[in-house]
Amino acid sequence: MKLVMRFSAIFIFFSFLVGQSFWGNEFPEPRIEYSPRTYVCYKADSPVVIDGKLDDIAWERSDWTESFVDIEGDLKPKPFYDTKAKMLWDDNYFYFGVEMEEPHIWATLKERDAVIYYDNDFEIFLDPDGDTHNYYELEVNAYETEWDLILLAPYHDHDKVALDSWDIPGLLTKVNIDGTLNDPSDMDKGWSVEIAIPWKAFYNNYRSNESPKDGEQWKVNFSRVQWDVDIIEGKYVKTDNPEFNWVWSPQGHIYMHFPHFWGLVQFTEKAPGGQVEFVDLGIDRIKWALRQVYIRQRNYYFKNERYTASIKELNLMTTPVEGVPWPPNIVITPSGWEAELGWNGSSVIIRKDGKVWVK
């Protein structure tokens, strides 16, 4: 029995990007408009029980994200199964809940830190300080098998960046299956995942092991990997078709490791059910403008084997983002280059390896 027959050129770009450095290759220009999703994350005022069901009062009063879209955004059709998520926090944990429509729930991997996206999975990406380096990834399948790792930088900025020997201390994960697991004889409704990550997990990359301040914003994204399967002799068998990648905030390319395209999550001390508006602080748009310098510098180096301090040579004479002061100050350094823009009396700096920060 053939469940889904869809073909795609995903694997061509995916194999080119994932796990490889871009050095020596022309860097891809953005293919979609910069428009990260936003979400206001309320502070739970009642217990959140990690059982995979998302039926606690705090969850019921929280908002869903938008339904997930293809990782390439509007360049590809909408997903054929719905996925949506919620977030909460308290003094101890950052909570995540997701519901995934799925008529055939299956999983094979049971060993922690296996490459979980070889199964259908749910993935979380977190960059607390928004510098696009030293960020976190967690993947979970329907067996509740976890793969957690720290990325010292995106794969395109350095080699050997993934530290998958690291485990999230105090991680809580639970899956709820509305149907049956690995039973092709019936039709399932879907599966949900509930996750709690303690604040202490972010100690090495975050200002402290305390919970966020009111109004603080993090870069966050979610991904759902979905494979085609056949039913052969009463068992699910994954086909050779490339996987689908469905995400909350689209990337434009089949590649999750562009943190600048991730969504923005704003923490509030208000309880779920409140009416708190997301605030555009402007800093993410400035970082996105500086990201254009980074892209152009990489491609300039690819063609000329040197960097440049000239905005004209980078073809960035006009601001790439409306409302952002332009041009930046670009300097050539012993290690490459740096570009700087002003923001609220401070400086925002990006350098050759893509790290961007406020000074």
N, C-alpha and C positions, 0 to 999 in steps of 0.2 A: 504494500500500500504506500503510495507516494503522498506525503503530507503537504509538502510545499515544494514547488519547483520554481526557483527564482535564480537568475544568473546575474553576476555583477563583476565588474573589474576591480572590486575592492582589493583583492589580494595583491594586485600589481603595485598600487601605491602603498599598501600596508607593509609589504615586504621591503619596500624601499626605505620606509621611515623607521619602523619600530626596531629598536635594538641596534641602530646604526648611527654613526656620527654623520652630520651633514658636511663636515669639513671636506673640501675637495669637490663638493657638489653645489650647484646653484640652488640657493635657498628659495622655497616656494613663496610667492606673494600671496597675501590674503585673497580668498575667493568669496568671502561673504562680508557684509557690513559689520563693523564693530557694534554689537548690541547685546551685551551680556545680560542674561536673566537676572532678576533680583528677587530677594525673599526676605521678609522680616521674621526673625526667629524669636518667638516668645518664650518667657521663662515659665517652666511648669510650676503650677501652684498646688499640684496634687501628685500622688505617686505615679511613676511610670514603671509598669511591670513589664520586663522584657520576656515576652512569650510569643512574639511574632504576629500578634493579632491586631494591634493598633486600635483596641477598643477601650482604652482608658479615657477618662473624662478629658484629660489634657489633650490627647490626640484628637478626640472628637471635636474639640473647640478650635483646633489648629487648621490652617489653610493648606490645601494641596498646592504643590507646584503646578506649573503648566504640564500638560502631557508631554512625554518625551518625543523628540523628533529625531530624524536621521542625523548622524554625526556631521554630515555635510550640509545640514540645514535644508533650505528650499531647493538645493541642487538635486535632491533625491526625493522620491515619494515618501509620504508619511508612513510610519510604522503600521503594520497590519494588526498588532496587538497593543493595547493601551498599557502605559506605565506612568505612574505619578508617585511623588514622594512628599514627605512632611519632615520638618525639623523642629526640635525643642531643645531646651537646655535648662540646667539647674546648677547649683554650686558644685556638683560633683561630675556631671557628665554632659557630653554633647550627644543628643539622641537623634537617630535617623529611622524613618519608617518608609517602606516602599511597598506598593501593591502592583503586581504584574499579571496582566491577563495572559493565560496560557492554557490551551486545551490539552497539551501533552507535556506533563512535567517529568523530567528525567535528570539524572546526575550519575556520574561515574567516579569522580575523584574524592578520595577520603583522607588523603595525607596532607597535613598542614603544609603550606607554602608550596604546594604543587602549582603548576600553571593553570589557575582556576578558569581562565577564559577559554580553555579547551572544552569546557562545559558551558551551558547557558549559565549566566551569572549576573550578579548585581555588584557594581563597583562604586566606591567613594573616592574622591580626590580632594585633598585639603591643602591649602597654602595659607597658613595663618597670617603671615606678614605681607603677603602679596609681592614678594621679591622674585618669584618664579623659580627659586632654588630651594633646596631642603624642604620638599613637600612630601605629603603622605598619600599612600594608596592602599585601599583595602578591597579585596574581592571575596565574594561569598557565593557558593552554589547551593542547590536545594538540599544537599546533605549537611549544610551548615559548615562545610569545610572552608577554612579561611586562608587567604594569602595576604599578608600585610608586609609592607616594605616602605622604606624611606628612599626618595630619589634626591640625591645630592644636587642634581641639575637635570633638566630635560635631556633625553637621549641625544638630541641634536647638538647640545652644547659640549658634552664631554663623553668619553668612553667610560665604561664600568661605573655607572652612576647609581645603580640599584643595590640597596642593602637589604636583601630579602631574608637575611639571618635575624633581623630585628623583629621582635614581636611586640604588639601593643600591650602594655601592662594593664591588667584589669579589664580587658575587652570583654563585652557581653554581646553575644549574637544568638538570635533565635529565628528559626524559619517556621512558618505555618503554611501547610499545604491544604488548599481547598480542592480536594480530590485525592488522587493516589500517586505515589512516586514509583516510576519505572513500571507502570502497568498500562500497556497500550490498549487493553480491552475496553477501557472506558474513556469518557471525555471529562477532563478536569476543567475547573473554572479559573484557577490561577494560584500563585503563591506570593506570600508576603514575607518581608524580612524586617526585623526590628534589631537595631544596633545601638549600643551605648559605648562611647569612647570616653574614658576619664580624662580630665584636663591634664593630669600628670603625664600623660603620654606625649604631650607637646613641650615638655620641659626643655629639651635641648635646642628647640627651634623657636621657642616662644619666650616672651619676656619673663614668665614665671610659670608655675604650675597652677595658677589661679584661673578662675573662670573669666570670661571677657568682661570688659566694661560696657556700660550702657551706650549704645550707638556705635560700638566697634564693628568693623566690617572685615570679613574674610573672603578669600577667593575659594569657591567650592564648585565641584561639578559631580555629576552622577552619570554612569554608563550602564547600559544593559546589553550584554552580548547574547545574540540569538542565532542558533544554528538550525539549518534544515536537517530533518531526520526522516528516515524510512522506517517502516515496520516490517521486520524480516523474522519469520519464525517466532512471532510473539514477543519480539524485543525491539527496542529503539536502536537504530543504527545511524550514526551521523553520516551525512552525505559528504561528498567532496566539494560541495558548493562553498564559496566563501561565506563567512559569517556576516550577519547584520550587526551594526553598532548603533544603538539608540541612546540618546543623551538628553540631559536637561538643557544645557546651554550649548548650542552647536559650535563646532570647531572649524567648519569649512573644508577641512581635509580629514581623511580617515586616520586620525592621530589624536590621542587624548592629551598629549604632552605639550600643548600650547596653553599654559596656565593663564595667559593674558585673555583668552577667550572664555575662561570659566565664568560662572555666575558670581554674584556678590550677595553674601548673606549678612544681614545687619542684625545684631543682637539687641534686644530690648529687655529691660527689667519688668515690663508690663506682662501680665498674665495672658494666656491664650484667650481669644475672644475680644481682645482690645482692638483699637483702631490706630495703629502706628504707621505713619507713612515712611516709605523708604526715602532716604536723603542722599542725593547725588553730591558727594563731597568734592568731586572734580579730580581727585588724585588718580583714579583709574583711567580717566580720559587722557591725563598728562602722560601716564605710563604707556598708554597705547600709542600716543604720538611719538614718544621716544622709541617705541618698538619699531616704528618705521625706519628710524635711523639705523637701528640694529640690522634689519633686513637688508637695507640698501648697502650698508657697509660690508655685509657678508658677500653680497653679489658683486660689489665693486672689487673686493679682494679676489674673488674668483676669476675676474677678468683681468685685473691689473697687478695682482700679487703685492698689493700694498693697500693701506687705508688712507682716507682723506679727511681733512678738516673742512672741506668745502661743501657747503650745502648745495651749491650749484652743480658740482660734480655728482652729488647723490640724487640730483633731480628732486629736491625737496625745498624749492624756493618758497612755496606757499604752504601754509599750515595744513597738515593732513587731517586735523581734527578741529572742527569749528569751536571757537571760543578758547582755544589753547594758545597762550602767548608763544610767539615764534619769531625768529629762529632760535634753536638751542645753541649753547656754546659747546663746540666740539674741539677737543684737544687730542693730539696724538701722544700716547704714553709709551714707556718702554715695553709694556705688555700688550699694547694694541691701541685702544682709543677709549675715550669717555665722552658722553654728551650730557648736558645739564640744562634743566629748565627750572624756573622759579615757581614756587607754590606756597601761598600763605606764609611768607616770610622765611621759608625753608627752600632747600634745593632738592630736586628729584634728579637722580643720576642713573644712567645706564652705561654698561661697559661692554667690552668685546664679547665676554662669555654670556651675555644676556641678562645678568643679574641687574635688577633695578631696585633702588632704595631711596629713602628720604633722609637727607642729611641736615 
